[in-house]
Amino acid sequence: MAERDEASGGGEDFAALLAASEKTAAPRAVVGERVRGRVIAIGATTAFVEIGGKGEATIETAEFRDATSGEVQLAVGDEIEATVVDDGATSGAVVMRAPGCWRRSATRGDSWRSG
């Protein structure tokens, strides 16, 4: 019987901690806002970008495709800046887009801006 009391008491503590963390949660990204972040993963069509206290965002890798070579000019660790087009209310995730997207290569040290 004592085990049940401890288990339910732990649940109450967790609920209180969860409620407290929601009150201090970082602000969400806002549509139209320019945000800067670091690429943490790249998939076949989407890159995932850590945008600080606002969480993670996605951006299509096509935004970084070289028109001449067709090569995606993006790597894990690159720092980018782009505009939020979905704050997660529509797609469930923060989505960023160019034009005017800015990238600094983590490996080459060069910078690039889309048109």
Rosetta blueprint (number, residue, H / E / L):
1 M L
2 A H
3 E H
4 R H
5 D H
6 E H
7 A H
8 S H
9 G H
10 G H
11 G H
12 E H
13 D H
14 F H
15 A H
16 A H
17 L H
18 L H
19 A H
20 A H
21 S H
22 E H
23 K H
24 T L
25 A L
26 A L
27 P L
28 R L
29 A L
30 V L
31 V L
32 G L
33 E L
34 R E
35 V E
36 R E
37 G E
38 R E
39 V E
40 I E
41 A E
42 I E
43 G L
44 A L
45 T L
46 T E
47 A E
48 F E
49 V E
50 E E
51 I L
52 G H
53 G H
54 K H
55 G L
56 E E
57 A E
58 T E
59 I E
60 E E
61 T H
62 A H
63 E H
64 F H
65 R E
66 D L
67 A L
68 T L
69 S L
70 G L
71 E L
72 V E
73 Q L
74 L L
75 A L
76 V L
77 G L
78 D L
79 E E
80 I E
81 E E
82 A E
83 T E
84 V E
85 V E
86 D E
87 D E
88 G L
89 A L
90 T L
91 S L
92 G L
93 A L
94 V E
95 V E
96 M E
97 R E
98 A E
99 P E
100 G E
101 C E
102 W E
103 R E
104 R E
105 S L
106 A L
107 T L
108 R L
109 G L
110 D L
111 S E
112 W E
113 R E
114 S L
115 G L
